[in-house]
Amino acid sequence: MPTKKKPQVTASPERRRELLDTAAEVFAAQGYNATTVRKIADHAGMLAGSLYYHFDSKESMLEEILRTFLDELWHGYDSVLDSQLGPRETLGALVTESFREIDRHRAAVAIYQKESKHLAVQERFEFLAASQRKFEKAWLSTLERGVAAEVFRADLDIRLTYRFVRDTVWVAASWYRPGGQHSPEEIARQYLSMVLDGIAVRVTQP
């Protein structure tokens, strides 16, 4: 007598998003390797077996979390890069888009920072390395344009500046909480002021 297959359950887009948001928070807090499907199910208030109706593995959940984050990030970045803004304006818009993504996908950003290096060597997650190369090219080319246009200082170490701005912005995922005192746009404005204008008071020479 053939065994009955488990019925396939298709979650609504809203429920699927809720489950992925829960999984992202657990991955970010506990680490990918330490997280089991049971832990995710416990946080979602359901049985582990029920979670398998919606996702075949924790790997598939992680992949969807990271792809969704990066797809949205590049939608914003590509819009900026296609706008033919000046280098300073492009830098400002990229920083602002970055903070908007931290606001939308804080847990995914935290996962990306912690896990991408060892995940990227796996065939399933090769898209992480491709995205990183594209990301680096976008930022370096913007800084190079700024130096060439004499908008940024000629003595800048371009790669060091890129790493500084990148790390300064994305580390915010470790402390930022959506709905806090400052909007993503306000935080971006403050960061840009410090990066582009410094924090010291300018003394006017007599």
Secondary structure by P-SEA (a helix, b strand, c coil): ccccccbbbbccaaaaaaaaaaaaaaaaacccccccaaaaaaaacccaaaaaaccccaaaaaaaaaaaaaaaaaaaaaaaaaccccaaaaaaaaaaaaaaaaaacaaaaaaaaccaaaaaaccccaaaaaaaaaaaaaaaaaaaaaaaacccccccaaaaaaaaaaaacccccccccccccccaaaaaaaaaaaaaccccbbbbcc
